[in-house]
């Protein structure tokens, strides 16, 4: 289990900087998460493709979506 979250820096080692990476997430009902992602996009906070597909959280009716961006992302 602990090996599930070991970063793989071989994918893009020149882009990796742990001090500049930021993970954002939105958790809630599928409708609320989708509306929030579209609302953030409308405000210029990243693009729609920056967000992961909705994933179940294990709580009925609740999903989560993640975006990992550099600190230059608004």
N, C-alpha and C positions, 0 to 999 in steps of 0.2 A: 504493500500500500504506500509506503513512504517514497518509493521510486516513481510513483505516478506524477509527481510534481517537480521532478528534477528538470531544470531548463536544458534545452538542447541548443547550445550556442553555435553549433556547426551549420545551422540553417542560414544564418546571416550574422556571422561574428562581427563584421565591421559596423553593423547597426546596433549591436547590443550594448546598452549602457544601463545598468540597473538603477542608477540615480535619475535617469530620464524617462523610465517606463512608468506608466500609470495605468492601472486597471480600473475601469468604471463598470458598474453593474446596475441593472434595474430589475427589481423583483416585485411581482404582484400578479394580478389576473392577466391572462393573455391580452385582453382588450386594453388594460391600463398600460402594460409594458409597450405594446405596439403604438398607442397614442403618444406615449412619452418619447419614444424613439423618433417618431415623425415630428413631434414638437421640437425636439432638440435639433433635428436636421433643419427645420424651418428657421431656427435661430442661428444657424451656421455652426452648430456644435458637432462637427464631423459629418460623415456621409452615412447613408443608410447601410451601405455594405460594410461599414466598420463594426457593426454589431453582429454577434453570433446569432444563429437561429434560436428560437425560444426553446429552452430546455426545462423539463419538469424538475421541481425542487423536492419532490417527495411529499409535499403537502397538497392535498386535493385542491384543484382550481388555481394553483400558484405556479408560475414559471419564472425563469431568470434568463437574462441576456447579458453578455459581457462584451466589452470593447477594451482593447489594450492599445494605447497610443503613447507617443512621446510627449514630453512636457510642452512641446510647441503647439499641441492640439488644444484648441479652445475648449 
